[in-house]
């Protein structure tokens, strides 16, 4: 989970600004890069998988057609072996790496090392008066832009490194004009086509990322209040529960019910009721769920929840009471409430999560404490005293 919560408006605004420069604003860019690394892992595995047999075939053909027996043959086979082991190692690494954490660095390093190795081999061949074909540059260009997992701009820089080694070789060992013209045409045509396809690949990936994030955000957020809905609550709460179980940390849950809300709707109408619920939800999000792992959710109707990570029972009781007081201080008029303003009742529970802690037990315990608060006169917080299946309630 990210410490910074992004809203649907962040994705919409970025989509309106466009993605032509292949760069997002703010926290969107790191999120996209993590996504793109995972997205490109399949491309990288495929690219490395087809490169290995093609590399072997190309090396063997060069040995048969261009390389006579002797030192040149040994050099060609040695270059082939080093390249094969390097790319094979990358394929093995990415077969087990499901996140692609170091994908850009490893692939960029491999591509640059490949350019240096290729230049060294070509120079050694030229010293012996032997010809070495330019097919490797063409294949490397396609691999860099389409199957390396690199974003467009880093791929462009590495492709320029490959172009630079070809120009350096031409400067060191000038070729005949017809051969040079053919080489320049082939590399330019393939380079432009590969670069265009690479740009389009990242452009579409960025657009699809924004659309997918917008769709996911809508599926787990309440359209009225903007906080998590029941589905979002279930997913996020389960994630935090697993994390707290791994780290043996306390987890605090506060279940909330807006007092006498049916009477509020009957008296003021549903539009005012919607505005009141939105005000409550925004107060919960601003003041009760300010840290990265904490969150607020609307469970349905006038029912809300707040979850705090790594908060002990004493601190949870104070946070819950502070939350209740802030809602009361909003001063939303409610003629059918004893105090004349809108208030909430809440049940709160905090405990250190263990392997035996079940989600349903926590919800039931907090819900029972909530009903204790409602039976006790409303506008108050009750703390659930948890000892396995046994539950009692007390005031915050």
C-alpha positions in Angstrom: 0.0 0.0 0.0 1.2 3.5 -0.8 1.6 6.0 1.9 0.1 8.7 -0.4 -3.6 8.2 -1.3 -4.5 9.2 -4.9 -8.0 10.2 -5.8 -9.9 9.6 -9.0 -9.4 13.3 -9.9 -5.6 12.8 -10.0 -6.0 10.2 -12.8 -8.6 12.2 -14.6 -6.5 15.4 -14.5 -3.4 13.5 -15.8 -5.5 12.0 -18.6 -6.7 15.5 -19.6 -3.1 16.9 -19.5 -2.1 14.1 -21.9 0.7 11.6 -21.8 2.6 12.6 -25.0 5.8 13.5 -23.0 5.7 10.1 -21.4 5.8 11.6 -17.9 3.2 11.8 -15.1 2.9 14.4 -12.4 3.7 13.8 -8.7 3.0 10.3 -7.2 1.6 9.0 -10.4 5.0 8.5 -12.0 6.5 6.1 -9.4 3.3 4.1 -9.3 3.4 3.8 -13.1 7.0 2.7 -13.2 6.3 -0.1 -10.7 3.4 -1.2 -12.8 5.4 -1.0 -16.1 8.2 -3.1 -14.7 5.7 -5.9 -13.8 3.9 -5.4 -17.1 7.1 -5.8 -19.1 8.4 -8.9 -17.4 6.5 -11.1 -19.9 8.0 -9.1 -22.8 11.5 -9.5 -21.3 11.2 -13.2 -20.7 9.9 -13.6 -24.3 12.6 -11.4 -25.7 15.4 -13.2 -23.8 13.9 -16.6 -24.6 13.9 -16.0 -28.4 17.3 -14.1 -28.3 19.2 -17.1 -26.9 18.5 -19.6 -29.8 18.8 -16.8 -32.4 22.1 -15.7 -30.9 23.4 -19.2 -31.0 22.3 -19.7 -34.6 23.7 -16.3 -35.7 27.1 -17.1 -34.1 27.3 -20.5 -35.7 26.4 -19.1 -39.1 29.0 -16.4 -38.8 31.6 -19.0 -37.8 30.7 -21.0 -41.0 30.4 -18.1 -43.4 32.6 -15.3 -42.2 35.2 -16.7 -39.8 38.1 -19.0 -40.9 39.7 -21.4 -38.5 42.2 -19.8 -36.0 42.1 -17.0 -33.5 39.1 -15.3 -35.1 37.0 -18.5 -34.7 38.0 -18.8 -31.1 37.1 -15.1 -30.5 33.7 -15.5 -32.2 32.9 -18.6 -30.1 34.1 -16.9 -26.9 32.0 -13.8 -27.6 29.0 -16.1 -28.3 29.6 -18.0 -25.0 29.8 -14.8 -22.9 26.7 -13.3 -24.5 24.8 -16.6 -24.1 25.8 -16.9 -20.4 24.9 -13.3 -19.7 21.5 -13.4 -21.3 20.8 -16.8 -20.0 21.5 -15.5 -16.5 19.1 -12.7 -17.0 16.4 -15.0 -18.2 16.9 -17.2 -15.1 16.8 -14.2 -12.8 13.6 -12.8 -14.3 11.9 -16.2 -14.3 11.9 -16.1 -10.5 11.6 -12.3 -10.0 7.8 -11.5 -10.1 8.2 -7.8 -9.4 11.0 -6.8 -11.8 12.5 -4.6 -9.1 15.9 -4.2 -10.8 14.7 -4.8 -14.4 15.7 -1.4 -15.9 19.2 -1.4 -14.3 19.9 -5.0 -15.3 18.6 -4.7 -18.9 20.3 -1.4 -19.5 23.6 -2.7 -18.2 23.3 -5.8 -20.4 22.5 -3.8 -23.5 25.4 -1.4 -22.9 27.8 -4.3 -22.1 26.6 -5.9 -25.3 27.4 -2.8 -27.4 31.0 -2.8 -25.9 31.5 -6.5 -26.5 30.2 -6.2 -30.1 32.5 -3.3 -30.8 35.5 -5.2 -29.4 34.7 -8.3 -31.5 34.2 -6.3 -34.7 37.5 -4.4 -34.2 39.4 -7.7 -33.6 37.9 -9.1 -36.8 38.8 -5.9 -38.8 42.4 -6.2 -37.5 42.6 -9.6 -39.2 41.0 -8.3 -42.4 37.7 -10.1 -41.7 34.2 -8.9 -42.3 31.6 -9.0 -39.5 27.9 -8.4 -40.6 25.8 -5.5 -39.2 22.8 -7.8 -38.5 23.5 -7.6 -34.7 22.8 -3.9 -34.6 19.4 -4.3 -36.2 18.4 -7.1 -33.8 19.7 -5.2 -30.8 17.7 -2.1 -31.8 14.4 -4.2 -32.0 15.2 -5.9 -28.6 16.0 -2.5 -26.9 12.8 -0.8 -27.9 10.3 -3.6 -27.8 11.4 -6.4 -25.6 13.9 -5.1 -23.0 11.3 -3.7 -20.6 12.9 -0.3 -20.7 10.8 2.8 -21.0 11.1 4.8 -24.2 13.6 7.5 -23.2 16.1 5.1 -21.5 15.7 2.7 -24.5 16.4 5.6 -26.9 19.6 6.5 -25.0 20.9 2.9 -25.2 20.0 2.7 -28.8 22.2 5.8 -29.4 25.0 4.0 -27.6 24.7 1.1 -30.1 24.7 3.7 -32.9 27.7 5.4 -31.5 29.7 2.1 -31.4 28.8 1.5 -35.1 30.0 5.1 -36.0 33.1 4.6 -33.9 34.0 1.4 -35.8 33.4 3.2 -39.1 35.7 6.0 -38.0 38.4 3.5 -37.0 38.0 1.1 -39.9 36.3 3.0 -42.9 34.1 0.8 -45.1 33.4 0.9 -48.8 30.8 3.5 -49.7 28.1 1.1 -51.1 28.4 -1.1 -47.9 28.3 1.9 -45.7 25.2 3.3 -47.4 23.4 0.0 -47.1 24.3 -0.2 -43.4 23.2 3.3 -42.8 19.8 2.8 -44.5 19.1 -0.5 -42.7 20.0 0.8 -39.3 18.0 4.1 -39.8 14.9 2.3 -41.1 14.9 -0.3 -38.4 15.7 2.3 -35.8 12.9 4.6 -36.7 10.3 1.7 -36.9 11.5 0.3 -33.6 11.5 3.7 -31.9 8.0 4.5 -33.1 6.7 1.1 -31.9 8.5 1.6 -28.5 7.0 5.0 -28.1 3.5 3.8 -29.0 3.9 0.8 -26.5 4.7 3.1 -23.6 2.1 5.7 -24.6 -0.7 3.1 -24.7 0.6 1.5 -21.4 0.3 4.9 -19.7 -3.2 5.6 -21.0 -4.4 2.1 -20.0 -2.8 2.5 -16.6 -4.8 5.7 -15.9 -8.0 4.1 -17.2 -7.5 1.0 -15.1 -6.7 3.0 -12.0 -9.8 5.1 -12.5 -12.0 2.0 -12.9 -10.4 0.4 -9.8 -10.8 3.5 -7.7 -14.5 3.8 -8.6 -15.1 0.1 -7.8 -13.7 0.5 -4.2 -14.7 4.0 -3.3 -18.1 5.4 -2.3 -19.4 7.7 -5.0 -21.1 10.0 -2.6 -18.6 10.5 0.2 -15.3 9.7 -1.6 -14.1 7.3 1.1 -13.7 3.5 0.7 -16.9 1.6 0.2 -17.7 -1.8 1.7 -15.7 -3.6 -1.0 -12.7 -1.3 -0.5 -13.0 -1.7 3.3 -12.9 -5.5 3.0 -9.9 -5.6 0.8 -7.9 -3.0 2.7 -8.8 -4.4 6.1 -7.8 -7.9 5.0 -4.4 -6.5 3.8 -3.7 -4.7 7.1 -4.8 -7.7 9.0 -2.3 -9.9 7.2 0.4 -7.3 7.7 -0.3 -6.9 11.4 -0.3 -10.7 11.7 3.2 -10.9 10.1 4.6 -8.1 12.1 2.7 -8.9 15.4 1.4 -5.3 15.6 -1.8 -4.0 17.1 -4.7 -3.1 14.9 -7.6 -0.8 16.0 -11.0 -0.8 14.5 -13.7 1.8 15.1 -17.3 1.1 13.8 -19.5 4.3 13.6 -23.2 4.9 13.3 -24.7 8.4 12.8 -27.2 9.0 15.5 -30.9 9.3 14.6 -30.1 9.6 10.9 -33.4 8.3 9.7 -35.1 11.2 11.5 -32.6 13.6 10.0 -33.5 12.4 6.5 -37.2 12.6 7.3 -36.9 16.2 8.6 -34.3 17.7 6.2 -34.6 15.6 3.1 -32.2 13.2 1.4 -30.1 15.9 -0.3 -29.3 17.4 3.1 -28.7 13.9 4.4 -26.2 13.3 1.6 -24.4 16.5 2.5 -24.3 15.5 6.1 -22.9 12.1 5.4 -20.2 13.6 3.1 -19.2 16.1 5.9 -18.9 13.2 8.4 -16.9 11.1 5.9 -14.5 14.0 5.1 -13.9 14.7 8.7 -13.1 11.0 9.3 -10.6 11.1 6.4 -9.0 14.3 7.3 -8.6 13.8 11.1 -9.0 10.1 11.9 -7.1 8.5 8.9 -4.1 10.8 8.3 -1.3 8.2 8.3 -0.4 6.1 5.4 -1.9 2.8 6.6 -5.0 4.3 8.3 -8.2 4.6 6.4 -11.9 5.5 6.7 -14.8 3.7 4.9 -18.5 3.9 4.5 -20.0 0.5 5.1 -23.5 1.4 3.9 -26.2 4.0 4.8 -25.1 5.9 7.9 -22.5 3.3 8.9 -18.8 4.1 8.8 -15.5 2.5 9.9 -12.0 3.8 10.7 -9.0 1.5 10.9 -5.7 2.5 12.6 -2.5 0.4 12.2 -0.1 -0.1 15.1 -2.2 1.7 17.7 -2.6 0.3 21.2 -5.9 0.1 23.0 -5.3 3.2 25.1 -4.4 5.4 22.2 -7.2 3.9 20.1 -9.7 5.0 22.8 -8.4 8.5 22.7 -8.5 8.7 18.9 -12.0 7.3 18.9 -13.2 9.9 21.4 -11.4 12.7 19.5 -13.1 11.5 16.3 -16.5 11.6 18.0 -15.9 15.1 19.4 -14.9 16.4 16.0 -18.0 15.2 14.4 -20.1 16.9 17.1 -18.1 20.1 16.6 -19.1 20.2 12.9 -22.3 21.7 14.3 -24.6 20.1 11.7 -28.1 21.1 13.0 -30.3 18.1 13.9 -33.5 19.1 15.7 -34.3 15.4 16.5 -31.0 14.9 18.3 -30.9 15.6 22.1 -28.1 18.1 21.7 -29.5 19.8 18.6 -26.5 18.7 16.4 -25.6 15.7 14.5 -23.6 13.1 16.5 -22.2 9.6 16.2 -22.0 6.5 18.3 -19.0 4.2 18.0 -17.6 0.9 19.1 -13.8 0.6 19.2 -11.5 -2.4 19.5 -7.7 -2.7 19.5 -5.6 -5.8 19.9 -2.3 -7.3 18.8 -3.1 -9.5 15.8 -1.9 -13.2 16.0 -2.3 -16.2 13.8 -5.6 -17.0 15.5 -7.1 -13.6 15.0 -10.0 -13.7 12.6 -11.5 -10.8 10.7 -15.1 -11.7 11.6 -14.3 -11.8 15.3 -12.9 -8.3 15.2 -16.0 -6.9 13.4 -18.4 -8.7 15.7 -16.6 -7.4 18.8 -16.5 -3.8 17.5 -20.1 -4.1 16.4 -21.2 -5.3 19.8 -19.4 -2.3 21.4 -21.2 0.0 19.0 -24.6 -1.3 20.1 -23.5 -0.9 23.7 -22.9 2.8 22.9 -26.3 3.1 21.3 -28.0 1.4 24.2 -26.2 3.6 26.6 -27.6 6.8 25.2 -25.7 7.4 21.9 -23.1 10.2 21.2 -20.4 8.1 22.9 -17.7 5.6 22.3 -17.5 2.2 23.9 -14.3 0.1 23.9 -14.6 -3.6 23.4 -12.6 -5.6 26.0 -11.2 -8.5 24.0 -10.1 -11.8 25.4 -10.7 -14.4 22.7 -14.4 -15.1 22.3 -15.3 -13.3 25.5 -16.4 -9.7 25.2 -17.3 -6.9 27.5 -17.7 -3.2 26.8 -16.5 -0.1 28.6 -16.5 3.7 27.9 -13.6 5.4 26.1 
